[in-house]
Amino acid sequence: MKKLNKEQKLIWEHSSLISLPDPPNCDEAWMLIEQRMAISDQETERKISLPTRRLINWRPQVAYAVALTVTAALFTPVAYQYFNTEYITTSAAELDKTVSLPDGSTIRLNAKSELSYTRDFNSDHRMVHLSGEAYFDVQKGFSPFIISTKHAEIKVLGTLFNVRVRQDGLEVGVNRGSVQVTNNDQSIILDEGQMTLMDSDEKSTFSAVPSYTDYPDWLHNKLVCDKMPLANVCGEIERTFNIEIKFSDPALKKITVTGVIDIDTKNLNSVLSTISLLTQRQFKFDGGTCTIL
């Protein structure tokens, strides 16, 4: 055996005096790891849950803001006017619809017409808006009864009269009492048995002419034509029967028609035969469309 020298012998003797650490305890190590994992999970949960609580807190504020916006929109002038107005309409072929107003006045609407008035309509405030045609039986009152149309304004106190509003103009006729028709800077007073016509260009001068027997014609199931353009005649037939009438030649629209056409709402062929006789033109049907040849 090889002998140790002095230095090696000294190292050996001192090494026996050094104590080594105890080997690690596996159970304690695993317990420490589990504790740290639990602490980490709690911190993660706190970090995730905080934004969620903030979002929930915002929801009532957002809902309140939306409700406030909607409420404000409902009280704008346009919205208020819409919700504070009564609208009565008739469709094509819907004839003679009667409307009773709060002041006791009655209105009979012709086909494809619209009447509107605000809900504060009363004996002190009597105004209606009309598009189409209507026959008015207005009760007397302290305030005038006013009909507003796209062409003119009609003012009455108590009377029986008819108003026809079309794209091509306005017609007003009086059966009882008197009315005042005003447009821009011109005005006319119509008495019983008088009527007036105004073109859509609104440049024509008002003039009173005698109305015809059984005025207005539509209440007596008639269409009275006095040099009426064929286009206007066909327009009345379209509204009454809910059909479409076309012209094979645009020049046909200017043909004038004079005569009385009996309107049998259950017999369109009879009505078209009368128009054919008055104009010397023929009609051709194709599905729901009628064409003048």
C-alpha positions as CSV (number, residue, x, y, z in Angstrom):
1,M,0.0,0.0,0.0
2,K,1.3,3.4,-0.9
3,K,2.0,5.7,2.0
4,L,0.5,9.2,2.2
5,N,2.8,12.2,2.3
6,K,2.5,14.8,4.9
7,E,0.1,17.1,3.0
8,Q,-2.2,14.4,2.0
9,K,-2.2,13.1,5.6
10,L,-3.1,16.5,6.8
11,I,-6.1,16.9,4.4
12,W,-7.4,13.5,5.4
13,E,-7.4,14.3,9.1
14,H,-9.2,17.6,8.7
15,S,-11.9,16.3,6.3
16,S,-13.2,14.0,9.0
17,L,-14.1,17.1,11.0
18,I,-16.5,18.6,8.3
19,S,-20.2,17.6,8.7
20,L,-22.2,16.9,5.6
21,P,-25.9,18.2,5.3
22,D,-28.8,15.8,5.9
23,P,-30.4,14.3,2.8
24,P,-33.6,16.2,1.6
25,N,-37.0,15.2,3.0
26,C,-39.3,14.4,0.0
27,D,-42.6,14.9,1.9
28,E,-41.6,18.3,3.1
29,A,-40.5,19.3,-0.4
30,W,-43.8,18.3,-2.0
31,M,-45.8,20.2,0.7
32,L,-43.9,23.4,0.0
33,I,-44.5,23.1,-3.7
34,E,-48.3,22.6,-3.2
35,Q,-48.5,25.7,-0.9
36,R,-46.8,27.9,-3.5
37,M,-49.2,26.6,-6.2
38,A,-52.2,27.5,-4.1
39,I,-50.9,31.0,-3.5
40,S,-50.3,31.5,-7.2
41,D,-53.9,30.4,-8.1
42,Q,-55.4,32.9,-5.6
43,E,-53.4,35.7,-7.1
44,T,-54.4,34.8,-10.6
45,E,-58.1,34.6,-9.6
46,R,-57.9,38.1,-8.1
47,K,-56.3,39.5,-11.2
48,I,-59.0,37.9,-13.5
49,S,-62.0,38.7,-11.4
50,L,-61.3,42.5,-11.0
51,P,-62.1,43.5,-14.6
52,T,-65.3,41.4,-14.5
53,R,-66.6,43.3,-11.5
54,R,-65.9,46.6,-13.2
55,L,-67.8,45.6,-16.3
56,I,-70.9,44.6,-14.3
57,N,-70.8,48.0,-12.5
58,W,-70.9,49.8,-15.9
59,R,-74.1,48.0,-17.1
60,P,-76.6,50.1,-15.1
61,Q,-75.0,53.3,-16.3
62,V,-75.1,52.2,-20.0
63,A,-78.7,51.1,-19.7
64,Y,-79.6,54.5,-18.1
65,A,-77.8,56.4,-20.9
66,V,-79.7,54.4,-23.6
67,A,-83.0,54.9,-21.9
68,L,-82.3,58.7,-21.6
69,T,-81.4,58.9,-25.3
70,V,-84.6,57.1,-26.4
71,T,-86.7,59.2,-24.1
72,A,-85.2,62.4,-25.5
73,A,-85.8,61.2,-29.1
74,L,-89.5,60.6,-28.3
75,F,-89.9,64.2,-27.2
76,T,-88.4,65.9,-30.3
77,P,-90.9,68.1,-32.2
78,V,-91.2,65.7,-35.1
79,A,-91.8,62.7,-32.9
80,Y,-94.2,64.6,-30.7
81,Q,-96.2,65.7,-33.8
82,Y,-96.4,62.2,-35.1
83,F,-97.6,60.6,-31.9
84,N,-100.0,63.5,-31.2
85,T,-101.8,63.2,-34.6
86,E,-104.7,61.0,-35.7
87,Y,-104.4,59.6,-39.2
88,I,-107.4,58.2,-41.1
89,T,-106.7,56.7,-44.6
90,T,-108.7,55.0,-47.3
91,S,-107.1,52.6,-49.8
92,A,-107.9,52.3,-53.5
93,A,-111.4,51.0,-54.0
94,E,-112.3,51.8,-50.4
95,L,-115.2,54.3,-50.9
96,D,-117.1,56.6,-48.6
97,K,-115.5,56.1,-45.2
98,T,-117.2,58.3,-42.5
99,V,-115.1,60.1,-39.8
100,S,-116.7,61.8,-36.8
101,L,-114.7,64.7,-35.3
102,P,-114.8,65.8,-31.6
103,D,-116.8,69.0,-32.5
104,G,-119.6,67.0,-34.1
105,S,-118.5,67.6,-37.7
106,T,-118.5,64.6,-40.0
107,I,-116.3,63.8,-43.0
108,R,-116.8,61.3,-45.7
109,L,-113.6,60.2,-47.4
110,N,-113.3,59.0,-51.0
111,A,-111.0,56.3,-52.1
112,K,-107.2,56.7,-51.6
113,S,-107.4,59.7,-49.3
114,E,-105.9,60.7,-46.0
115,L,-107.2,62.9,-43.3
116,S,-105.2,64.0,-40.2
117,Y,-105.7,66.2,-37.2
118,T,-104.0,66.7,-33.8
119,R,-105.5,65.2,-30.7
120,D,-106.1,68.6,-29.2
121,F,-108.7,69.2,-31.9
122,N,-111.7,70.9,-30.2
123,S,-114.2,73.7,-30.6
124,D,-111.4,76.3,-30.1
125,H,-108.9,74.6,-32.4
126,R,-110.4,73.1,-35.5
127,M,-107.9,72.2,-38.2
128,V,-107.5,69.1,-40.4
129,H,-105.1,68.2,-43.2
130,L,-106.4,66.5,-46.3
131,S,-104.9,64.6,-49.2
132,G,-107.3,63.1,-51.7
133,E,-111.1,63.9,-51.6
134,A,-113.6,64.4,-48.9
135,Y,-117.1,65.7,-48.3
136,F,-117.4,67.9,-45.1
137,D,-120.4,68.5,-42.9
138,V,-119.0,71.1,-40.5
139,Q,-120.9,72.1,-37.4
140,K,-121.0,75.7,-36.5
141,G,-118.6,76.9,-33.9
142,F,-116.9,80.0,-32.4
143,S,-113.6,79.2,-34.2
144,P,-113.3,78.7,-37.9
145,F,-112.9,75.2,-39.3
146,I,-109.7,75.0,-41.5
147,I,-108.8,72.4,-44.1
148,S,-105.1,72.5,-45.0
149,T,-104.1,71.1,-48.4
150,K,-101.0,71.1,-50.6
151,H,-102.6,73.7,-52.9
152,A,-104.6,76.0,-50.6
153,E,-106.3,76.5,-47.3
154,I,-110.1,76.4,-46.9
155,K,-111.8,78.2,-44.0
156,V,-115.4,77.8,-42.9
157,L,-117.7,78.4,-39.9
158,G,-120.4,75.9,-40.6
159,T,-121.3,74.4,-44.0
160,L,-121.6,71.5,-46.3
161,F,-118.9,71.3,-49.0
162,N,-116.5,69.0,-50.9
163,V,-112.7,69.3,-51.4
164,R,-110.8,67.3,-54.0
165,V,-107.0,67.5,-53.9
166,R,-105.1,66.0,-56.8
167,Q,-101.6,66.2,-58.2
168,D,-102.9,68.4,-61.0
169,G,-104.9,70.8,-58.8
170,L,-107.7,71.5,-56.4
171,E,-111.5,71.6,-56.6
172,V,-113.7,73.1,-53.9
173,G,-117.6,73.1,-54.1
174,V,-120.2,74.3,-51.6
175,N,-123.6,72.8,-51.1
176,R,-124.6,74.9,-48.0
177,G,-123.2,77.9,-46.3
178,S,-119.9,79.5,-47.5
179,V,-116.2,78.9,-47.5
180,Q,-113.1,80.9,-48.0
181,V,-110.3,79.5,-50.2
182,T,-106.9,81.0,-49.8
183,N,-103.6,80.4,-51.7
184,N,-100.6,82.7,-51.3
185,D,-101.8,86.2,-52.0
186,Q,-105.2,85.4,-53.5
187,S,-108.5,84.4,-51.9
188,I,-112.1,83.7,-52.9
189,I,-115.4,83.2,-51.0
190,L,-117.7,80.5,-52.3
191,D,-121.4,80.5,-51.5
192,E,-123.9,77.8,-51.8
193,G,-124.1,76.3,-55.3
194,Q,-120.6,77.5,-56.3
195,M,-117.3,75.8,-56.9
196,T,-113.8,76.8,-57.9
197,L,-110.8,75.0,-59.6
198,M,-107.1,75.6,-59.3
199,D,-104.3,74.2,-61.4
200,S,-101.3,72.6,-59.7
201,D,-99.0,75.4,-60.9
202,E,-100.9,77.6,-58.5
203,K,-100.7,80.5,-60.9
204,S,-104.3,80.4,-62.0
205,T,-106.7,82.9,-60.7
206,F,-109.5,81.8,-58.5
207,S,-113.0,82.1,-60.0
208,A,-116.4,81.0,-58.8
209,V,-118.5,78.9,-61.2
210,P,-121.9,77.2,-60.7
211,S,-121.6,73.6,-59.4
212,Y,-123.6,70.9,-61.2
213,T,-126.6,68.8,-60.0
214,D,-125.9,66.1,-57.6
215,Y,-122.6,67.7,-56.5
216,P,-120.2,66.1,-55.5
217,D,-120.5,63.4,-58.1
218,W,-118.7,60.6,-56.2
219,L,-121.4,60.5,-53.5
220,H,-123.9,59.7,-56.2
221,N,-121.7,57.0,-57.9
222,K,-121.1,59.3,-60.9
223,L,-118.1,60.9,-62.6
224,V,-119.1,64.2,-64.2
225,C,-116.7,65.2,-66.9
226,D,-116.6,68.7,-68.4
227,K,-113.8,68.7,-70.9
228,M,-111.8,66.7,-68.4
229,P,-108.5,65.3,-69.8
230,L,-108.6,61.5,-70.3
231,A,-105.6,61.1,-68.0
232,N,-107.7,62.7,-65.1
233,V,-110.7,60.4,-65.9
234,C,-108.5,57.3,-65.8
235,G,-106.9,58.5,-62.5
236,E,-110.4,58.5,-60.9
237,I,-111.2,55.1,-62.3
238,E,-107.8,53.7,-61.0
239,R,-108.6,55.0,-57.5
240,T,-112.1,53.7,-57.5
241,F,-111.4,50.2,-58.9
242,N,-107.8,49.7,-57.7
243,I,-106.5,49.0,-61.2
244,E,-103.7,50.4,-63.4
245,I,-104.5,52.1,-66.7
246,K,-101.7,52.7,-69.3
247,F,-101.7,54.6,-72.6
248,S,-100.4,53.1,-75.8
249,D,-99.6,56.7,-76.9
250,P,-98.9,59.5,-74.4
251,A,-100.9,61.9,-76.6
252,L,-104.0,60.1,-75.7
253,K,-103.8,61.6,-72.2
254,K,-104.8,65.0,-73.5
255,I,-108.1,63.8,-75.1
256,T,-110.9,65.7,-73.4
257,V,-114.0,63.9,-72.1
258,T,-117.4,65.5,-71.7
259,G,-120.3,63.5,-70.2
260,V,-121.5,61.6,-67.1
261,I,-120.1,58.2,-66.3
262,D,-122.1,56.0,-64.0
263,I,-119.8,54.3,-61.6
264,D,-120.9,50.8,-60.8
265,T,-118.2,49.5,-58.5
266,K,-119.2,45.9,-59.3
267,N,-119.0,46.4,-63.1
268,L,-115.7,47.7,-64.4
269,N,-116.5,46.7,-68.0
270,S,-119.6,48.9,-68.0
271,V,-117.6,51.9,-66.9
272,L,-114.8,51.3,-69.5
273,S,-117.4,50.8,-72.2
274,T,-118.9,54.3,-71.4
275,I,-115.4,55.9,-71.5
276,S,-114.7,54.0,-74.8
277,L,-117.9,55.4,-76.2
278,L,-117.1,59.0,-75.1
279,T,-113.5,58.9,-76.4
280,Q,-113.9,56.5,-79.4
281,R,-110.9,54.5,-78.1
282,Q,-110.6,50.8,-77.2
283,F,-109.3,49.1,-74.1
284,K,-107.2,46.0,-73.8
285,F,-106.8,43.9,-70.7
286,D,-103.6,42.1,-69.8
287,G,-103.6,40.6,-66.4
288,G,-104.4,43.4,-63.9
289,T,-103.4,46.1,-66.4
290,C,-105.7,48.0,-68.8
291,T,-104.3,49.7,-71.8
292,I,-106.0,52.4,-73.9
293,L,-105.3,51.8,-77.6
